[in-house]
Amino acid sequence: MLIKDNQLIAAFELSERTSFWEDKTTKAYYVYKLVTKVGFKNLGEIIFDICKELAKQNDKNYLRLECLSTNEKLNQIYEDYHFKLIRQGIGYYPYNLRECEL
């Protein structure tokens, strides 16, 4: 969680477990449940910098995430943060698998 002035402004989960990615042997952290409060700038950059630093400290080579494939705005945001599209699929919903090499 990220807190500023006693206010929750962002939260996310960083995990070694995944249900979407078939390759479970790659040294990766998976980013889940990423939420940010409207009106605060650069939270994505702050969150991904934290995730990257934790991943490097724990000998991980990638950050990975999945997102709704039909959410064009969200996919563009992840693309802007250097999460490359790896694969698309359909499970609970149509999704994109994205990763950022560290």
Secondary structure as GFF3:
##gff-version 3
##sequence-region A 1 102
A	DSSP	beta_strand	2	4	.	.	.	ID=ss1
A	DSSP	beta_strand	7	15	.	.	.	ID=ss2
A	DSSP	beta_strand	28	36	.	.	.	ID=ss3
A	DSSP	alpha_helix	43	57	.	.	.	ID=ss4
A	DSSP	beta_strand	62	68	.	.	.	ID=ss5
A	DSSP	alpha_helix	72	80	.	.	.	ID=ss6
A	DSSP	beta_strand	84	90	.	.	.	ID=ss7
A	DSSP	beta_strand	94	101	.	.	.	ID=ss8
###
